[in-house]
Amino acid sequence: MKFLTGLIGLVLLALALCFALSNRQNAAISLWPLGLEVAAPLYLLTLGTLFAGFLLGLAAGWLGNLSHRFEARRLRKEISGLNDKIMDLQQTVLAPLRKENALPPPKSKWRFWEKET
């Protein structure tokens, strides 16, 4: 997968380089409400706008998923607390049985995704 990502990135870089080399003429862009005019090479204006759009999309996606990350963090803390309660209950309930029947001690931290050893 890393190879494919690197290959796609290399192709996009080559395309951007070809675009920049073939569009070196100057272009003027005026920003109407500000009364500002920017003169720069066409490739710089185009690729700069594309990069700015990429950054804005990245920021919007990051902000859109912020609530999900907070919820996941809260649930991880809650699961950790519940695992601690389970361990405490196992120690209080199974302690007398362990003394009588020699049961093995429970795992220090039980997680459902860990395999039994």
BELMOWO-V504855 format. One record per helix or strand of 3 or more residues. SS is the DSSP state (2 for helix, 1 for strand). FROM is the first residue (numbers start at 1). TO is the last residue. Records with the same first field share a line. If there is no record, write none. Layout:
SS = FROM-TO ; FROM-TO
This chain:
2 = 2-22 ; 32-34 ; 42-64 ; 66-101
1 = 26-31 ; 36-41
